[in-house]
Amino acid sequence: MIQTKNYLARKELKKEKRLAAGLVSDRFPDVSGIVISMKYYRELSNQVLMVRTVNFFPTSYAFFNMECMTKGCVNGGFDLSPVIDNMIKNHKKSEKGKMVCNGENDKLASNHASVSYEIRIQYNKRSK
């Protein structure tokens, strides 16, 4: 029962964060689409846990915090918002990088997961 309450509370908090982030069209009117391609790795090794591509449209929420896929990770994840904000500010179309999850759990090492990502942004034709 406690796990269900915790799950529901986390789900509600995530929903609130999405709503607070606003829509892509509102925050970034010159953007017509964002594609984030990610590879999740375990323990900073080359062992790929998962490959994922997420598409954001003008009608999508501008919430770019991807969850950690490691079971038991608490308060972890990969917040790509600063990267995307900077890309749009500088009108960049693509960027690659890596991040380490800062989540916590007594059973997990501090470097339990990482991602490599590629972000591609498409701008409306009317923007420069």
C-alpha positions as CSV (number, residue, x, y, z in Angstrom):
1,M,0.0,0.0,0.0
2,I,2.9,2.4,0.8
3,Q,4.5,1.7,-2.5
4,T,1.2,2.5,-4.3
5,K,1.0,5.8,-2.5
6,N,4.6,6.7,-3.3
7,Y,4.0,5.8,-6.9
8,L,0.9,7.9,-7.1
9,A,2.6,10.8,-5.4
10,R,5.6,10.6,-7.9
11,K,3.2,10.4,-10.8
12,E,1.2,13.5,-9.6
13,L,4.5,15.4,-9.1
14,K,5.6,14.6,-12.6
15,K,2.3,15.7,-14.0
16,E,2.6,19.0,-12.1
17,K,6.1,19.5,-13.5
18,R,5.0,18.9,-17.0
19,L,2.1,21.4,-16.7
20,A,4.5,24.0,-15.2
21,A,7.0,23.5,-18.1
22,G,4.3,24.6,-20.6
23,L,4.0,23.7,-24.2
24,V,6.9,23.7,-26.7
25,S,4.9,26.1,-28.9
26,D,4.6,28.5,-26.0
27,R,8.1,28.4,-24.7
28,F,9.8,28.1,-28.1
29,P,7.6,29.5,-30.8
30,D,10.3,29.2,-33.5
31,V,10.7,25.4,-32.9
32,S,8.7,22.9,-35.0
33,G,10.2,19.8,-33.5
34,I,12.8,18.3,-31.2
35,V,14.1,14.7,-31.3
36,I,16.2,13.3,-28.5
37,S,18.0,10.0,-29.1
38,M,19.5,8.4,-26.1
39,K,21.5,5.3,-25.1
40,Y,21.2,4.3,-21.5
41,Y,24.3,2.6,-19.9
42,R,24.7,0.8,-16.7
43,E,27.5,1.7,-14.2
44,L,29.3,3.9,-16.8
45,S,30.3,0.8,-18.7
46,N,29.6,0.1,-22.4
47,Q,26.7,-2.2,-21.4
48,V,23.7,-0.6,-23.2
49,L,20.6,-0.9,-21.0
50,M,18.2,0.7,-23.6
51,V,18.1,2.8,-26.7
52,R,15.3,5.4,-26.8
53,T,14.1,8.1,-29.1
54,V,11.7,10.8,-27.9
55,N,9.9,13.2,-30.2
56,F,8.6,16.6,-29.1
57,F,6.1,18.5,-31.2
58,P,4.8,22.1,-30.7
59,T,1.8,20.5,-28.8
60,S,4.1,18.5,-26.4
61,Y,5.0,19.7,-23.0
62,A,8.5,21.3,-22.8
63,F,9.5,18.9,-20.1
64,F,12.9,17.4,-21.0
65,N,13.8,15.5,-17.8
66,M,14.3,11.8,-18.8
67,E,13.9,9.3,-16.0
68,C,16.7,7.0,-15.0
69,M,15.8,3.4,-16.1
70,T,17.7,1.8,-13.2
71,K,15.3,0.1,-10.8
72,G,15.4,1.6,-7.3
73,C,16.9,5.0,-8.4
74,V,15.4,7.8,-6.4
75,N,15.5,11.5,-7.5
76,G,17.6,10.6,-10.5
77,G,17.2,11.1,-14.2
78,F,18.7,13.2,-16.9
79,D,17.6,16.8,-17.2
80,L,18.2,18.0,-20.8
81,S,16.4,21.3,-20.3
82,P,19.5,23.4,-19.9
83,V,21.1,21.8,-23.0
84,I,17.9,22.4,-25.1
85,D,17.5,26.0,-23.8
86,N,21.1,26.8,-24.7
87,M,20.7,25.2,-28.2
88,I,17.6,27.2,-28.9
89,K,19.1,30.4,-27.6
90,N,22.1,29.9,-29.9
91,H,19.9,28.5,-32.7
92,K,21.8,25.3,-32.9
93,K,20.3,22.4,-34.8
94,S,22.1,19.5,-33.2
95,E,24.3,18.6,-30.2
96,K,25.7,15.4,-28.7
97,G,26.8,14.8,-25.1
98,K,26.8,12.5,-22.1
99,M,25.3,12.7,-18.6
100,V,25.6,10.7,-15.4
101,C,22.5,10.0,-13.2
102,N,22.8,11.7,-9.8
103,G,20.0,9.6,-8.2
104,E,20.3,7.9,-4.9
105,N,19.8,4.5,-3.5
106,D,21.7,2.5,-0.8
107,K,22.0,-0.4,-3.2
108,L,23.3,1.6,-6.2
109,A,26.7,3.1,-6.8
110,S,26.8,6.8,-7.3
111,N,27.6,6.2,-11.0
112,H,25.0,3.6,-11.5
113,A,23.8,4.9,-14.9
114,S,24.7,7.3,-17.7
115,V,23.4,8.3,-21.1
116,S,24.8,9.5,-24.3
117,Y,22.4,11.7,-26.2
118,E,21.9,13.4,-29.5
119,I,19.4,16.3,-29.7
120,R,18.2,17.5,-33.1
121,I,16.0,20.7,-33.3
122,Q,14.0,21.7,-36.3
123,Y,13.0,25.4,-36.6
124,N,10.1,26.9,-38.4
125,K,11.0,28.2,-41.8
126,R,10.2,31.8,-40.8
127,S,12.8,31.8,-38.1
128,K,16.5,32.2,-38.8
